[in-house]
Amino acid sequence: VLRAMAAANPNPIVFALSTPTHLAECSPQDAFQHTGGRVLFCTGGPGPSITSHDGAILRPSQATNAYIFPGLALGLLSSGASSVTREMVRV
């Protein structure tokens, strides 16, 4: 799934918000690895930092369903957006 998202999008968005984190849809490491580091990733709980293939330290963002989806939906509807861009969800 992650590879397909990366093939179809220059910056795929993955919100793996299930908790506890060991039951999440995917790990931060998987998301970064299978998208070539191009993913905008957010997790539902705390997780470890990741070292990218070029040595950069990546720190996954943390959010919860109660905060992310209602606010994101309200913003999209209010703005009349027809798509979600990376700038809209920049962390």
Backbone as ProteinMPNN parsed JSONL, in Angstrom:
{"seq_chain_A": "VLRAMAAANPNPIVFALSTPTHLAECSPQDAFQHTGGRVLFCTGGPGPSITSHDGAILRPSQATNAYIFPGLALGLLSSGASSVTREMVRV", "coords_chain_A": {"N_chain_A": [[0.827, -1.19, 0.0], [1.893, 1.259, 0.836], [3.963, 1.626, -1.041], [2.446, 1.841, -3.383], [1.052, 4.183, -2.831], [3.198, 5.96, -2.787], [4.006, 5.769, -5.424], [1.935, 6.986, -6.724], [1.765, 9.531, -5.695], [3.64, 12.494, -5.071], [4.26, 13.241, -2.465], [3.141, 11.316, -0.288], [0.524, 11.038, 2.161], [0.284, 9.787, 5.357], [-1.583, 8.882, 8.029], [-1.225, 7.141, 10.621], [-3.028, 6.368, 12.955], [-4.044, 4.584, 14.83], [-4.266, 3.253, 18.093], [-3.089, 1.144, 20.74], [0.297, 2.06, 19.81], [1.687, -0.181, 18.83], [-0.221, -1.514, 17.433], [-0.783, 0.024, 15.277], [-1.535, 1.122, 11.892], [0.739, 1.198, 10.266], [4.28, 1.384, 10.812], [6.377, 4.217, 11.695], [8.939, 3.82, 10.603], [8.44, 1.944, 8.527], [6.775, 3.523, 6.88], [8.491, 5.658, 6.078], [10.561, 4.207, 4.867], [9.303, 2.768, 2.721], [8.358, 4.764, 1.097], [10.412, 6.162, 0.167], [11.233, 8.12, 1.903], [9.595, 10.287, 1.473], [7.171, 10.687, 2.665], [4.489, 12.259, 4.447], [4.048, 11.9, 7.639], [2.147, 10.849, 10.43], [1.489, 9.816, 13.722], [-0.556, 8.002, 16.108], [0.361, 7.827, 18.65], [3.178, 8.096, 20.918], [6.446, 7.6, 19.537], [9.577, 6.162, 18.417], [12.43, 8.059, 17.207], [13.667, 8.157, 13.838], [16.331, 7.171, 11.746], [17.174, 8.411, 8.677], [17.937, 7.249, 5.292], [19.927, 8.939, 4.449], [21.109, 9.76, 6.774], [19.779, 11.697, 8.28], [17.942, 12.692, 11.175], [14.721, 11.75, 11.831], [11.685, 12.726, 13.216], [8.721, 11.437, 13.976], [5.502, 12.967, 13.839], [2.926, 13.425, 16.301], [-0.493, 12.831, 16.795], [-4.038, 12.869, 17.442], [-7.095, 11.186, 16.59], [-9.313, 12.724, 17.34], [-8.456, 15.337, 17.166], [-7.265, 15.733, 14.63], [-8.874, 14.847, 12.268], [-11.542, 16.131, 12.373], [-10.8, 18.875, 12.329], [-9.22, 19.06, 10.005], [-11.106, 18.311, 8.066], [-13.027, 20.38, 8.399], [-11.502, 22.617, 7.66], [-10.938, 21.979, 4.96], [-13.534, 21.875, 3.831], [-14.429, 24.486, 4.405], [-12.678, 26.043, 2.925], [-13.196, 25.274, 0.373], [-11.581, 23.542, -0.96], [-10.362, 21.274, -3.447], [-8.572, 19.293, -3.318], [-6.032, 17.841, -1.186], [-3.136, 19.375, -0.217], [0.426, 19.192, 0.397], [1.256, 21.472, 1.736], [-1.018, 22.186, 3.126], [-1.125, 20.457, 5.248], [1.212, 20.679, 6.602], [3.618, 19.982, 9.045]], "CA_chain_A": [[0.0, 0.0, 0.0], [2.772, 2.432, 0.914], [4.647, 1.781, -2.333], [1.454, 2.322, -4.342], [0.817, 5.593, -2.511], [4.387, 6.706, -3.212], [4.038, 5.793, -6.885], [0.855, 7.845, -7.211], [1.827, 10.859, -5.071], [5.005, 12.909, -4.768], [4.396, 13.284, -1.011], [1.976, 10.641, 0.278], [0.157, 11.372, 3.536], [-0.108, 8.613, 6.136], [-1.931, 9.126, 9.425], [-1.369, 5.84, 11.269], [-3.471, 6.887, 14.246], [-4.548, 3.569, 15.749], [-3.516, 3.09, 19.335], [-1.703, 1.504, 21.011], [1.116, 2.196, 18.609], [2.092, -1.475, 18.261], [-1.323, -1.964, 16.58], [-1.005, 1.033, 14.237], [-1.608, 0.662, 10.506], [2.127, 0.96, 9.87], [5.237, 2.057, 11.687], [7.076, 5.316, 11.031], [10.046, 3.265, 9.815], [7.874, 1.394, 7.289], [6.284, 4.622, 6.042], [9.626, 6.361, 5.491], [11.307, 3.279, 4.013], [8.586, 2.364, 1.508], [8.016, 5.931, 0.276], [11.655, 6.861, -0.132], [11.37, 9.265, 2.804], [8.778, 11.406, 0.987], [5.875, 10.638, 3.328], [4.092, 13.128, 5.552], [3.608, 10.836, 8.535], [1.703, 11.207, 11.771], [1.125, 8.626, 14.479], [-1.506, 8.235, 17.184], [1.026, 7.741, 19.949], [4.613, 8.386, 20.859], [7.269, 6.595, 18.881], [11.004, 6.498, 18.346], [12.97, 8.77, 16.054], [14.154, 7.281, 12.775], [17.454, 7.696, 10.985], [16.909, 8.219, 7.249], [19.026, 6.654, 4.518], [21.024, 9.912, 4.316], [21.616, 10.082, 8.102], [18.966, 12.701, 8.98], [17.08, 12.183, 12.236], [13.327, 12.069, 11.555], [10.842, 12.564, 14.398], [7.319, 11.398, 13.564], [4.562, 13.797, 14.576], [1.904, 12.677, 17.014], [-1.802, 13.471, 16.833], [-5.12, 11.935, 17.733], [-8.237, 11.307, 15.692], [-10.223, 13.78, 17.787], [-7.93, 16.639, 16.769], [-6.87, 15.822, 13.227], [-9.871, 14.715, 11.209], [-12.554, 17.204, 12.333], [-10.178, 20.14, 11.926], [-8.829, 18.954, 8.605], [-12.336, 18.344, 7.268], [-13.599, 21.726, 8.465], [-10.662, 23.488, 6.832], [-11.143, 21.653, 3.546], [-14.873, 22.308, 3.435], [-14.518, 25.948, 4.481], [-11.875, 26.663, 1.871], [-13.642, 24.818, -0.939], [-10.468, 22.815, -1.591], [-10.717, 20.057, -4.181], [-7.541, 18.307, -3.011], [-5.212, 18.15, -0.022], [-1.73, 19.539, -0.589], [1.386, 19.074, 1.505], [1.269, 22.736, 2.483], [-2.189, 22.218, 3.992], [-0.934, 19.599, 6.419], [2.61, 20.79, 7.015], [3.807, 19.855, 10.488]], "C_chain_A": [[0.873, 1.256, 0.0], [3.499, 2.672, -0.409], [3.683, 2.312, -3.393], [1.147, 3.796, -4.089], [1.984, 6.448, -2.99], [4.483, 6.801, -4.728], [3.018, 6.781, -7.438], [0.946, 9.282, -6.716], [3.266, 11.254, -4.786], [5.277, 12.951, -3.261], [3.166, 12.645, -0.374], [1.77, 11.009, 1.748], [-0.317, 10.104, 4.22], [-0.345, 9.047, 7.571], [-2.222, 7.764, 10.045], [-1.747, 6.093, 12.724], [-4.006, 5.85, 15.208], [-3.649, 3.477, 16.97], [-3.937, 1.776, 19.978], [-0.847, 1.41, 19.754], [1.558, 0.858, 18.019], [0.985, -2.088, 17.393], [-1.62, -0.989, 15.441], [-0.936, 0.425, 12.85], [-0.229, 0.406, 9.905], [3.024, 1.717, 10.828], [5.847, 3.249, 10.949], [8.202, 4.813, 10.133], [9.543, 2.712, 8.488], [7.448, 2.507, 6.34], [7.433, 5.351, 5.353], [10.38, 5.467, 4.51], [10.593, 3.032, 2.686], [8.114, 3.532, 0.644], [9.269, 6.725, -0.092], [11.844, 8.107, 0.712], [10.502, 10.452, 2.426], [7.432, 11.533, 1.697], [5.703, 11.78, 4.339], [3.403, 12.188, 6.527], [3.223, 11.392, 9.892], [1.227, 9.94, 12.448], [0.176, 8.993, 15.611], [-0.883, 8.181, 18.563], [2.502, 8.025, 19.809], [5.377, 7.249, 20.202], [8.706, 7.059, 18.795], [11.341, 7.339, 17.121], [13.534, 7.744, 15.084], [15.344, 7.948, 12.12], [17.21, 7.371, 9.514], [18.128, 7.624, 6.556], [20.2, 7.609, 4.334], [21.533, 10.415, 5.67], [20.835, 11.135, 8.871], [18.114, 12.011, 10.049], [15.663, 12.677, 11.961], [12.507, 11.771, 12.803], [9.379, 12.587, 13.973], [6.454, 12.296, 14.449], [3.515, 12.908, 15.221], [0.62, 13.487, 17.032], [-2.828, 12.432, 17.261], [-6.269, 12.194, 16.779], [-9.121, 12.487, 16.063], [-9.752, 15.162, 17.357], [-7.742, 16.771, 15.26], [-8.053, 15.861, 12.276], [-10.96, 15.783, 11.222], [-11.977, 18.538, 11.867], [-9.77, 20.151, 10.469], [-10.059, 19.042, 7.706], [-12.96, 19.728, 7.259], [-12.806, 22.684, 7.585], [-10.853, 23.243, 5.349], [-12.496, 22.134, 3.051], [-14.987, 23.829, 3.402], [-13.783, 26.635, 3.344], [-12.344, 26.287, 0.472], [-12.562, 24.053, -1.686], [-10.963, 21.564, -2.308], [-9.665, 18.957, -3.988], [-6.781, 18.761, -1.765], [-3.772, 18.232, -0.465], [-0.834, 19.403, 0.627], [1.389, 20.328, 2.37], [0.091, 22.814, 3.464], [-1.971, 21.438, 5.292], [0.521, 19.615, 6.899], [2.708, 20.792, 8.534], [4.996, 20.68, 10.911]], "O_chain_A": [[0.617, 2.198, -0.749], [3.63, 3.817, -0.842], [4.067, 3.146, -4.213], [1.0, 4.57, -5.035], [1.783, 7.534, -3.535], [4.982, 7.793, -5.261], [3.224, 7.349, -8.511], [0.278, 10.164, -7.256], [4.043, 10.43, -4.303], [6.407, 12.721, -2.832], [2.246, 13.352, 0.038], [2.729, 11.26, 2.478], [-1.214, 9.422, 3.725], [0.568, 9.521, 8.248], [-3.357, 7.29, 9.992], [-0.899, 6.039, 13.615], [-4.394, 6.205, 16.321], [-2.429, 3.61, 16.878], [-5.068, 1.338, 19.766], [-1.219, 0.768, 18.772], [1.785, 0.774, 16.812], [1.224, -3.072, 16.694], [-2.602, -1.16, 14.719], [-0.359, -0.644, 12.652], [-0.063, -0.521, 9.113], [2.567, 2.59, 11.566], [5.837, 3.289, 9.719], [8.396, 5.324, 9.03], [10.137, 2.971, 7.442], [7.723, 2.449, 5.142], [7.351, 5.633, 4.157], [10.791, 5.922, 3.443], [11.226, 3.082, 1.631], [7.534, 3.321, -0.421], [9.174, 7.839, -0.606], [12.53, 9.043, 0.301], [10.655, 11.528, 3.003], [6.637, 12.408, 1.355], [6.658, 12.2, 4.992], [2.291, 11.729, 6.265], [3.88, 12.283, 10.43], [0.623, 9.081, 11.807], [0.108, 10.15, 16.025], [-1.557, 8.468, 19.553], [3.012, 8.178, 18.699], [4.995, 6.083, 20.303], [9.012, 8.218, 19.072], [10.618, 7.325, 16.125], [13.839, 6.612, 15.46], [15.361, 9.168, 11.958], [17.057, 6.206, 9.144], [19.204, 7.51, 7.144], [21.327, 7.176, 4.095], [22.297, 11.378, 5.724], [21.187, 11.444, 10.009], [17.631, 10.896, 9.853], [15.43, 13.882, 11.869], [12.62, 10.69, 13.382], [8.85, 13.648, 13.643], [6.657, 12.368, 15.661], [3.247, 11.798, 14.763], [0.648, 14.697, 17.259], [-2.506, 11.255, 17.42], [-6.4, 13.286, 16.226], [-9.626, 13.18, 15.179], [-10.57, 16.069, 17.198], [-8.034, 17.821, 14.687], [-8.211, 16.836, 11.54], [-11.285, 16.309, 10.158], [-12.611, 19.249, 11.088], [-9.957, 21.151, 9.776], [-10.055, 19.759, 6.705], [-13.382, 20.203, 6.205], [-13.39, 23.476, 6.846], [-10.923, 24.189, 4.564], [-12.597, 22.73, 1.978], [-15.574, 24.392, 2.479], [-14.212, 27.681, 2.857], [-11.937, 26.91, -0.508], [-12.62, 23.929, -2.91], [-11.871, 20.882, -1.832], [-9.85, 17.828, -4.441], [-6.877, 19.916, -1.348], [-3.235, 17.277, -1.026], [-1.302, 19.493, 1.763], [1.509, 20.249, 3.593], [0.203, 23.443, 4.516], [-2.58, 21.748, 6.315], [0.987, 18.664, 7.527], [1.978, 21.51, 9.218], [5.334, 20.715, 12.094]]}, "name": "protein", "num_of_chains": 1, "seq": "VLRAMAAANPNPIVFALSTPTHLAECSPQDAFQHTGGRVLFCTGGPGPSITSHDGAILRPSQATNAYIFPGLALGLLSSGASSVTREMVRV"}
